[in-house]
């Protein structure tokens, strides 16, 4: 069943002529963690509107949350009639249209789903950003300095990893109420420095293939019938295929097929009617749009001398690049902000819109609350939001280049609109 209220709300969440405004107060990804805690413990209330559940129960012994990276609303609409499990969700469950947080990026949403904190509170707002602790641009989910090819280069700074990430996890909160948690994530980055911070309080199950993850989870659920549990799965195959080959590619379709066929055959058919009091939840952090490396606008190549307007660290290195090519954040010297915005608007006319970050903060693009000191210390002061098919980035050969055929991070509907799928098992 479609949640008509959510469709209307998201369709009317407009900003400028091109963009979507995140709905932190209602249909937003950021409200999923608190809702999961409510469903499993009965404590507090759902952060999602009641109509997200329609006639479904709002109390469960087990919740299975599938975070399918990049499976945005446009792809749910594309594949909804193709896969039996999606058809079952449409007829027997609830489907709500939601918004991502802004930026529509994995770093912000992985942090949110594991900690319960929205982007403005966690401070982990993009793939790359300035980190005052080390006075450099970093890549937080790799725990490395931006541009490094290996993870964990930040360990050289001899600063405890806990200072880079929030100090809470949803798993610890559930544990306090007698709910055990199980996290399933690919073995190529599990364990990792960020996961050691995010997954505190959970049992961790690194996997090699989706099939292995689903078979392990099915056994656990059947063995632990009667024991309250939260099962979290992170699948990145669709996002990876979209970045490399584009969201209209055969490789992207193959990745979608693998995920939904596996969920149907190895989880749903194994558990349907056998576990009881169990809710299957599926959502995504963002969608993707088609982009081309050939048309990327490189600021330092096409606006010569722009470096002189940008902040540097104590070593005199320009603080670039932050964000992504779909939502580039600049650290502009305060006295040059108006000049730089005018310069960018001139050069990017028809390609992108340019905003002061403070304007977006004031309009609650990063959450309804006052942003945390961690966020304010890291966020740039000028934001570039490209239009359809456009990318804006910084060029440094072999280090910073835009190589993707599919991308996200910005405010277009194709990036910001995501599904929330609910189905009792």
N, C-alpha and C positions, 0 to 999 in steps of 0.2 A: 504494500500500500504506500502510495506517495503521500508525504506530508505537505499538503498544499500551502500551509502557512509558511513553511521554510522556503518553498519555491518563490513565493511572493516577496518574502523578506530579502532574500539574496538577490533576486532580480531587480529589486529597487534600491539596493545598497550601492549607489553610484557616487563616484568622485570624479570631478572633471568630466570630460565627454567620453573618455576611453576606459576609465579605471573602476575597480571595485573597492569599496571601503570595508575593512574587516568588521564583523559583527561580534565584538567581544562580549556584548551584553546578552547574546542569545545563541545564534547558530554559528559558533566558531569552534575550531579545533581545540582552542585553549580551554574549553569547558568540558572536554572529554575526561581528563584525569579525575576531577572532583566528582563527576557523575559516576565513574567506575567505583570510586570509594563508597558513594551512596548506595549503589546497587548491591554491593557486597556486604556492607556493614549496617546499613540503615541509619547511619549517622549523618547529620546535616541534611542537605537537600541536593537534588539534582541541579547542576549548573546549566544543563540544557533545558529548554522549555519542555513542559509536560507533553506537548503534541509530538515531540520527537519519538515518544513511545507509543502514541496512539492507544490501542486497546491492549498492548503488551504489558505483562507484569513489570514492576519496578523493584523487585527484590529477587536475588539469585544466589545460589550457593557457589556457582562457578561462572566466571566471565572469561571468554577467550577474545582477546583484542588483537586483530590483525592490522598492523600498520604497513600498508602496501605503498611504498614510496612511489610518488608520481602518478598514482592511479586517480587522476582528477575526475571531476564531473563529466568532462567532455568524453572521457574514455569509458566511464560507466554508461553514458548515453550511447556510445558507439557499440559496446559489447553486451549491453544489458539483455538483449533478446537472443544472444548466441549461446550462452552457457546455462545449463540447467540450474545450477546453484543460484545464479543471479535471478533467474525466473522465479525460483522458489522464494527468494527473499522478497521479490516484488509482490507475490501473491499471499505469502504467509507471514511476512515480517513487515518492517517499516523502513522506508527510504526517505531520508531528509537531505536537502541540499544545504551545504554549509560553506563557510569561508575559511580559508587559511588565515593564519596570522600574517602580519607583514613584518619583515620580508617573507615571501613565500619560498622558504628555503629549508633544507633538511636540518641544518644545525639548530635553528630555533625550535623546530617541532620535535626533534629527538629529545632535546633538553626538556621541553614542556611535558611530553608524555611520560617521561621518567621521573620528573621532579614535581609536576603539578603547577609549575610557574610559567606564566606567559612570558613573551619575549622581553617586555619592558621590565619585568621583575628579575628574570634570570640573568639578563645582560649578555647572553650568548645569542647574538642576533643575526649572524651571517657566517658564511664559510670562512671569510677572512675579515679581520678588523684590528684596530689598534688596541694593544693591551698595555695599559700604564705600568703594570708590574715589571715589564721587561723593556718598555719604551720602544716597542717594535710592532709591526704588523704580524699577526699570528694566524694560524689555521687551527682553531680550537679542537675540532674533532680528530685531527691528526696529532694533536699536542706538539705542534712543530711551528717553526718560524715560516711565514709565508714564502713560498718559492722553493722550500726544501722538498726533496723527493722522498725522504725517509721520515717515518713517524718518530715522535718522542725527542726531537732535537731540543725542545723546551726544557728537558731535564738538565741541560747544561747550565741553566740559570740557577739551579739549586734552590728553587722555590717550591714548596709543597704543592702538589697538583690540586689539592683541595681549595687553594686560593684562587684558582682559575674557574671553578665551577660552583654551582649552588651546593649547599650543605644538606639538602634534604632529598629524600626519594619517596615516591609513592609506595614502594615496597615496605619501607620501614613503618609508614603510617598504617598499612594493611596488616602488617605483622603484629602491631600493637592491639589489633582487634581479632587476632586469631586466624587471620587469612594468610595462607602460604602463597608465595609468588614464584613463578617459573618464567624465565626469560629465554627466548630462542632467538639467536642471532648468528650470522655467518662466522665461521671459524677464522676467516681471514682478518677480522678485526675484533675478535673476541677470544681472549681478553685483550683489552687495551686500556690505556690510561684513563680516557673518559669513561669507559664502561665500568671500571673499578669504582669510580665516583658515583655514577648514575644508578648502578645495580645493587647498591648496598641494601641488604635485607631480602634479597631474592636468591633462588637457586638458578644457576646459569647453565644453559645447555647450548654450547657452540655446535653448529651443524655444518656439514659439507654440502648437502643438497636439501631442497625443500621437502622432498620425499622423506628423508631421514628425520627432519624436524617434525613433520606431521605424524609420522608413525610413532615417534617417541612420545609426543604429546598425547596421542590417542591411548597409548598404553598407560601413561601416567593417570589420565582421567579415569580410565576404567578401573585401575588399581586403587585409586583414592576416592572412589564413590562414597559420598557422605562427608568428605572432608572439604571445607571451604577452600577455594583456590582461585588465583588469578593467573592467567596464562597469556603472556605477551609475546608476539611474534613480529619481527622486523624483517621484511623482504625488500631487497633493493634491485632486483633483476630488471624490473620494468623501467625504473629510472635510468639504470646503466645503459640499457638498450636505446632508450630515447636520446640520451646525451650523445652516444656514439654514432647512431644511425638515423636518428630523427623519429618523431612520434608517428609518422605515416609509413615507416619502413616495415618490410617483412620481419625483420629481427625484433622489432617492437611487438608486433602481433604474436610472434612466437613466444616472447616472454610473458605476455598476457595469458596466452593459452596455457603455458606451463603452470602459472600460478592458479588459475581458476579450475583447470582440470584436476590438478593435484588436490586442491581444497575439496572438490566434489568427491573424488575417488578415495582419497586417503584419510580424510577427516570426517566430512559430513556423513558419508555412508557408513563409516565405522562407529559413529557416535549417535546418530539419529535414533531417538527413542530409548537409548541405553543408559544415559547419564542423568537426565532429568534436572530440572531447576538450573539449567545452564544456558547462558546467552552468548551467541556468536556476534561479535561486533567487528565491522570492517570500516576503515577510513584511510585517508591519505594526507600527506603533508602539503601537497600542491599538485598541479597538473604540469603540463609542458606546452611550449609553443615551438614552432619550427623557426630555426635561425640559420644563418650562414656565416662561416668565418670570413668569406670573401667580402662581406659588406660591413664588417665590424668597424666602428669609428674609434680609432685609438687616439685618446686625448693628446698624448705627448707627441704624436706624429702629425696630427692634423691641426693642433693649436700650438705651434712652436712657442716655447717660453712660458707655458702655463705653470711650470714648476716653481717659478719665482713667487707665485701667489699661495703656494701650499706650505703647510707646516712641515717642519723637520724635527727629528728627534735630537737628543743631546750629542749624537755623533754627526749631525748634519745631514742625515739621510732623509730624503723626502718620504713622507708617510703615505705610500701608495703600494698597491691598490687595495681598497676595502670594498666589501659587499660582493657583488658579482656583476657580470656584464649586462644583467637585466635590472639591477638596482645598485648602481655604483654610488658609494658614499665617499665624499671628499672631506679632507681635513684642511679647510681653507683658513689662512691667517685672518683673524677677526676684522682687521681694517680693510680687507679686500673682498669680503663676502658679496656685497652688492655688485662690485665690478665683475667678479667671477661669474655670478649668476647671469648678468647681462651678456657677458662674453659667451657663456655656454648656450644661452637661449638663442643667440645669433647663429652660432655654428651648428646647433642641433635642431634648428627649426624644421618641423616636419618629421623629425626622427624621435624626439624625446621631450619630456617636460622636466623642468628643474625647480626644486623646492628647497627652502630652508628646512633643515631637520626639525627645528623648533616649531615650525608651522604644522608639521605632521604630528609632532608630540602633542601640541595643543588640541589637535583634532582627534586624538586618541587612536592613532594608527598602530601604536605599540602596546595598547592595553588601556583599560579605563582608569587604572590607578596612576598616581604619580610615579614616574619611572624610578627605578632603584639607582643608587649611586654607582653601582657596577655598570649599568647600562649607560648612564650619562657620561661616565668616564671613558667609554669605549666608542660611542656613536660619533660619526662624522657630523659636520654642521651643514653640508650641502648634499642633496640627494638627486641623482639623475634617474628618471623613470622612462625607459625607452618604449616606443610604440610597437605595434605588431611587426614581428620579424626583425626588429632592430636590436643591435647590441652596442654598448659603449664600454670601452675598457682601456687598459694601460698596456703598452707594449714593452717587453724586455725579452729579446730572443731566447727561446728555450726555457724561459722562466715564467713570464706572464704573457700568455697568448690566448685568444678565444678560438678553441678548436671544435666546439660542440656543434651538432646539427639539431639538437633539441635543448631547450633551456627553460629556466624559471627563476623566480626571485622577485619579479615585479608585481604590478597590480592589475594586469589584464585578466578578464574573466577566465581565459584558458589556463591561467596560472593560479588564480585565487579560488576558484570554485571547486569544491570537493564533495564527495558523498559521505554520508554516514548510513551504514547498512546494519540493521539489527534483525536477528533471527533466533528465537528460542529453539534449543535443540531437545 
